[in-house]
Each structure stands twice: as structure tokens, then as C-alpha cells.
Amino acid sequence: MEHPRVRIYLDDQPQPIIDQELPAESSLDTSTLEDGHHRLTIRAQDKSGREGVEVIPFRVHNGPGVIVTGLRPHSIRRGEVRFKVDAFSAEDPC
């Protein structure tokens, strides 16, 4: 291998979203991703072809924020459960 390279993969995609010589600088537009958990797998090769791997999990939250009152995660309830739900986004007026 002539030049050190980096290949960056998103989730389980077989093709890299980035394939560049090192050093590399890039960005990821999360607005194209579904909300939820994702993972970048970064594979860097040096001049001799040896590879280093770094996996970075991250979470995307582009959708509206959700507020639930009257019900907490993992709570134990019985009978009728009453709760209130509201949602907001950065575009909502103050």
C-alpha cells in the first residue's frame, strides 16, 4: 500500500461512506438517518497494510422531542394508567 487510508462504514453497510487517504476530515449528515442507534466502524491502514479498527456507537435524534407525564420508564402499574403526551421540535415557536 502506498498511502495510509481510512475507510468508514455506517451500521452494517458493506460499502464505506468515506474512503480517503490519511489524514482525513469528514462529516456525517444525520438528517438522512432514522432516529435511533447507529454505529460507525473506522478502519485505518498504515503504509505497510496493517489495519486498526475503532467502533463508535452513537444515537440520532432528529425527530421531535417527546414528553410523557404520569408514567415513568420501568414503573410497575396496575389498573387504568393515565398519562399525558406532548411533542416539540426546534422549529416550534416559543
C-alpha positions in Angstrom: 0.0 0.0 0.0 1.4 3.4 -1.0 -0.5 5.8 1.2 -2.3 5.3 4.6 -6.1 5.1 4.1 -9.2 5.3 6.2 -12.5 3.6 5.4 -15.6 4.4 7.5 -18.7 2.3 7.5 -22.1 3.2 8.8 -24.0 0.5 10.6 -23.9 -2.8 8.6 -23.5 -1.2 5.1 -20.9 -3.2 3.1 -19.6 -0.1 1.2 -17.8 2.6 3.1 -19.3 6.1 3.4 -15.8 7.5 3.5 -12.7 6.2 1.7 -9.8 8.6 1.8 -6.1 8.9 2.3 -4.9 9.9 5.8 -5.1 12.3 7.4 -8.8 12.7 6.7 -11.5 15.1 7.8 -15.2 14.5 7.1 -18.7 15.0 8.3 -21.9 12.9 8.6 -25.3 14.4 7.9 -27.5 12.7 10.4 -30.7 14.2 8.9 -30.6 11.4 6.4 -30.6 8.8 9.1 -33.5 7.3 11.1 -33.7 8.3 14.7 -32.2 5.6 16.9 -28.9 3.8 17.5 -26.2 3.7 14.8 -22.6 2.7 14.6 -19.5 3.9 12.7 -16.8 1.4 12.1 -13.5 3.1 11.2 -10.8 1.0 9.6 -7.4 2.7 9.1 -4.5 1.2 7.3 -0.9 2.3 7.6 1.7 2.2 4.8 2.6 -1.5 5.5 -1.1 -2.5 5.2 -1.7 -3.2 8.9 -5.2 -2.3 10.0 -6.6 -0.6 13.1 -10.3 -0.7 13.9 -12.4 1.7 16.0 -16.1 1.3 16.5 -18.1 4.3 17.7 -21.8 3.8 18.6 -24.0 6.9 18.6 -27.6 7.9 18.7 -29.5 10.1 16.3 -32.5 12.2 17.5 -33.6 14.5 14.6 -37.4 13.9 15.2 -39.5 15.8 17.7 -38.8 15.5 21.4 -41.5 13.6 23.3 -42.6 14.4 26.8 -44.6 11.9 28.8 -46.0 12.8 32.2 -47.7 10.4 34.6 -45.8 7.3 33.5 -42.1 6.6 34.1 -39.9 4.0 32.4 -39.9 0.6 34.1 -42.6 1.6 36.6 -44.9 -1.0 37.9 -48.6 -0.2 37.4 -52.0 -1.9 37.7 -55.5 -1.0 36.7 -56.0 2.0 34.5 -52.9 4.1 33.7 -53.5 7.7 32.8 -50.7 9.7 31.2 -50.2 12.8 29.0 -48.0 13.0 25.9 -46.7 16.1 24.2 -44.1 16.6 21.4 -41.9 19.6 20.4 -39.3 20.3 17.8 -36.6 23.0 17.3 -38.8 24.6 14.7 -41.8 25.1 17.1 -42.4 28.8 18.0 -41.6 29.7 21.6 
